[in-house]
Amino acid sequence: MDAASKDRNNKRNYLIGFIVGLIIFVPSLVIAKHHSLTGFQLTVFHDVNNWSDSLKTPALWITEGLGAGYAIAACILVSLILKYYRLAWRFFITIGGAGVVMEIAKQVTKEPRPAALLHGNNLHLRAVENGLNGFPSGHVTVTTAMALTLWLVLPRRWRWLSVVWILIVGVSRLYLGVHTPNDIIGGFSIGLAAVCFLEILPQEWLQKLHLGSSKLLVKNKF
């Protein structure tokens, strides 16, 4: 397969990924606006939230170390230290864009967190969150944006690390009792759409914005 054909295939795959992200996001947004935690979603939530309290410390380390400010700073700073300036810029743009959409979704839905949805009943609340709105999960949103950006530059045999990264952060948020399964799905859909959106932009735009994925691992160049 020549380079042009490979590029077209990649664009098509990322277009599919972007569409899938939107298809997942829209119904999750609608569900969040109903402000309820019932049915299958409630079952999944309890199945994870009822795990042993002995997992609390690892879960807190995971959620903050891999899904919040520390992880964002690490992705950008390590890229800069290694002189992968385009990769650092891609992390910054993707995480920032996903974060903006996430905040808009939080204001649109204003979905309370599980403690409020369940009125404090039958819930193990193991973390304190400052934000009142649960949908979508900010930790999962930025984790997905980071992990899938890393996916673009990882060798194929190591890409499973991106999937595991997203999964363990998502599960930790359920276990800690601060998000519903729908919040996790919504956060994932935003991160997925953000990464794929950049990949489907015209190549000339990517070059002007210094975001072309084919050059993310070019050192000493921006």
Beta strands, then each sheet from edge to edge (+ up, - down):
end
